């Protein structure tokens, strides 16, 4: 039997096995490549609000934030990531439910250290225990939780926010992630928190 005939027989009997095997190999390769190429951000910002943030403008303007915080994680790259969770009355209920779940995870997981929220979502998560009391940073006016702690301050729109793509038609508030008791003394978390505070002061135009 010729090689061509053997190949034809193999393809006839094992075509789908071969296709499936190749698909698995490609999937594994892409997954490994994604892990290798993934950039771990130095500081992550969560935007949770009804309304649009221009993520392209943010990507263009975030260099100022990256220079501010520096290479916190020591990977040789400076990166600030925006996790944009944008609600809209125009999306269907299924999409709204998915966005709500994503927002709840963003609050619970604690990967983001800076939060930009509209009033509705501030009030939703006010007593989640996720936010740092802001009085110790010198702020006195803003939103308070049931404990009376100041947890979010109003963002007055300014040139810095505009360059980062935030909509000046939306009433937005800024908050910071509190350091959990389990992370107390964790130098990496403390460094990220310091970077987050620098971003907070920057967007507050301080």
C-alpha positions as CSV (number, residue, x, y, z in Angstrom):
1,X,0.0,0.0,0.0
2,X,1.4,3.4,-1.0
3,X,2.0,6.2,1.5
4,X,-0.8,8.2,-0.1
5,X,-3.3,5.4,0.3
6,X,-2.3,4.9,4.0
7,X,-2.8,8.6,4.6
8,X,-6.2,8.5,2.9
9,X,-7.3,5.5,5.0
10,X,-6.0,7.2,8.2
11,X,-7.9,10.4,7.4
12,X,-11.0,8.4,6.6
13,X,-11.0,6.5,9.9
14,X,-9.4,9.1,12.2
15,X,-10.4,12.4,10.7
16,X,-12.5,13.7,13.7
17,X,-10.0,12.3,16.2
18,X,-7.3,14.2,14.5
19,X,-9.3,17.5,14.3
20,X,-10.2,17.2,18.0
21,X,-6.6,16.5,19.0
22,X,-5.3,19.5,17.0
23,X,-8.0,21.7,18.5
24,X,-7.0,20.7,22.0
25,X,-3.3,21.4,21.2
26,X,-4.1,24.8,19.8
27,X,-6.3,25.6,22.8
28,X,-3.6,24.6,25.3
29,X,-1.0,26.5,23.4
30,X,-3.1,29.7,23.4
31,X,-3.9,29.3,27.1
32,X,-0.2,28.8,28.0
33,X,0.8,31.8,25.7
34,X,-1.9,33.9,27.4
35,X,-0.5,33.1,30.8
36,X,3.0,33.8,29.7
37,X,2.1,37.1,28.0
38,X,-0.3,38.3,30.8
39,X,0.7,41.5,32.4
40,X,-0.1,41.7,36.1
41,X,-1.2,45.3,36.8
42,X,0.5,47.3,39.5
43,X,-2.8,48.9,40.4
44,X,-6.3,48.0,39.3
45,X,-9.2,50.4,39.1
46,X,-12.8,49.3,39.1
47,X,-15.4,51.5,37.3
48,X,-18.9,50.4,38.4
49,X,-21.5,52.8,37.1
50,X,-24.5,53.5,34.8
51,X,-22.9,55.3,31.9
52,X,-20.0,55.0,29.5
53,X,-16.3,55.4,30.1
54,X,-14.2,55.7,27.0
55,X,-11.7,52.9,27.5
56,X,-9.6,53.9,24.5
57,X,-9.1,57.3,26.0
58,X,-8.2,55.7,29.3
59,X,-5.6,53.5,27.7
60,X,-4.2,56.6,25.9
61,X,-4.2,58.7,29.1
62,X,-3.2,56.2,31.8
63,X,0.5,56.7,31.3
64,X,0.3,59.6,33.8
65,X,-1.1,57.1,36.4
66,X,1.6,54.5,35.6
67,X,4.4,57.1,36.0
68,X,2.8,58.0,39.3
69,X,2.7,54.5,40.8
70,X,5.7,53.0,39.2
71,X,6.6,49.3,38.9
72,X,5.1,48.1,42.2
73,X,5.2,44.4,41.4
74,X,8.7,44.4,40.0
75,X,8.0,42.8,36.7
76,X,9.8,45.5,34.8
77,X,6.5,47.0,33.5
78,X,4.3,49.9,34.8
79,X,0.7,49.1,34.3
80,X,-2.6,50.4,35.6
81,X,-5.7,48.4,34.6
82,X,-9.3,49.6,34.3
83,X,-12.0,47.0,35.0
84,X,-14.9,48.8,33.4
85,X,-18.4,47.5,34.4
86,X,-20.8,49.8,32.6
87,X,-24.5,49.5,33.2
88,X,-27.2,50.8,30.8
89,X,-30.9,50.8,30.5
90,X,-30.5,49.7,26.9
91,X,-29.1,46.2,27.7
92,X,-31.4,43.2,28.3
93,X,-32.1,41.7,31.8
94,X,-29.7,38.8,31.2
95,X,-26.8,41.2,30.5
96,X,-27.7,43.4,33.5
97,X,-27.7,40.3,35.7
98,X,-24.3,39.3,34.4
99,X,-22.9,42.8,35.0
100,X,-24.3,42.8,38.5
101,X,-22.6,39.5,39.2
102,X,-19.3,40.9,37.8
103,X,-19.7,44.1,40.0
104,X,-20.3,42.0,43.1
105,X,-17.2,39.9,42.3
106,X,-15.1,43.1,41.8
107,X,-16.2,44.3,45.3
108,X,-15.8,40.9,47.0
109,X,-12.5,39.8,45.4
110,X,-10.6,43.0,46.3
111,X,-8.3,42.9,43.3
112,X,-9.1,46.5,42.5
113,X,-7.8,49.1,45.0
114,X,-9.5,52.2,43.5
115,X,-13.2,52.3,42.9
116,X,-15.1,54.8,40.7
117,X,-18.8,54.4,41.2
118,X,-22.1,56.2,40.6
119,X,-24.4,57.0,43.5
120,X,-26.6,53.9,43.1
121,X,-23.7,51.5,43.3
122,X,-22.1,53.5,46.2
123,X,-25.2,53.0,48.2
124,X,-25.5,49.3,47.2
125,X,-22.0,48.5,48.5
126,X,-21.8,51.1,51.3
127,X,-21.8,48.6,54.1
128,X,-19.9,45.8,52.4
129,X,-16.8,46.5,54.5
130,X,-14.8,46.9,51.3
131,X,-13.9,50.6,51.5
132,X,-11.3,52.4,53.5
133,X,-12.5,55.2,55.8
134,X,-11.3,58.4,54.1
135,X,-11.2,60.7,57.1
136,X,-7.6,59.7,57.8
137,X,-6.7,61.0,54.4
138,X,-8.0,64.4,55.2
139,X,-11.5,64.2,53.6
140,X,-14.6,65.3,55.5
141,X,-17.4,65.6,52.9
142,X,-18.9,62.7,51.0
143,X,-21.0,59.5,51.5
144,X,-21.1,57.8,54.9
145,X,-22.0,54.2,55.7
146,X,-24.2,53.0,58.6
147,X,-21.2,53.2,60.9
148,X,-20.8,56.9,60.1
149,X,-17.5,56.3,58.2
150,X,-16.8,58.4,55.2
151,X,-16.2,55.8,52.4
152,X,-16.7,57.7,49.1
153,X,-16.1,61.3,48.0
154,X,-17.7,63.1,45.0
155,X,-15.5,63.4,41.9
156,X,-15.6,66.9,40.6
157,X,-14.9,66.6,36.9
158,X,-11.6,68.1,35.8
159,X,-9.2,67.9,33.0
160,X,-7.4,64.8,34.3
161,X,-10.7,62.9,34.4
162,X,-11.6,64.1,31.0
163,X,-8.3,62.9,29.6
164,X,-8.9,59.5,31.1
165,X,-12.3,59.2,29.3
166,X,-14.7,59.6,32.2
167,X,-18.1,61.0,31.3
168,X,-18.6,64.5,32.9
169,X,-22.4,64.0,32.7
170,X,-22.4,61.3,35.3
171,X,-22.3,61.9,39.1
172,X,-19.3,59.8,40.1
173,X,-17.7,59.0,43.5
174,X,-14.2,57.7,44.3
175,X,-13.4,55.1,47.0
176,X,-10.4,53.1,48.1
177,X,-10.1,49.4,49.0
178,X,-9.5,48.9,52.7
179,X,-6.6,46.6,53.7
180,X,-8.1,43.4,55.1
181,X,-7.0,42.2,58.5
182,X,-5.5,39.1,56.8
183,X,-3.3,41.4,54.7
184,X,-2.1,43.5,57.6
185,X,1.7,43.7,57.4
186,X,1.7,42.4,53.8
187,X,4.3,44.7,52.2
188,X,3.1,44.0,48.6
189,X,-0.5,45.0,49.6
190,X,0.8,48.0,51.4
191,X,2.7,49.2,48.3
192,X,-0.3,48.6,46.1
193,X,-2.4,50.6,48.5
194,X,0.1,53.5,48.5
195,X,-0.1,53.4,44.7
196,X,-3.9,53.4,44.8
197,X,-3.9,56.4,47.1
198,X,-1.7,58.3,44.6
199,X,-4.2,57.6,41.9
200,X,-7.0,58.6,44.2
201,X,-5.4,62.0,44.9
202,X,-4.6,62.4,41.2
203,X,-8.2,61.9,40.0
204,X,-9.4,64.1,42.9
205,X,-7.1,66.8,41.3
206,X,-5.2,67.2,44.5
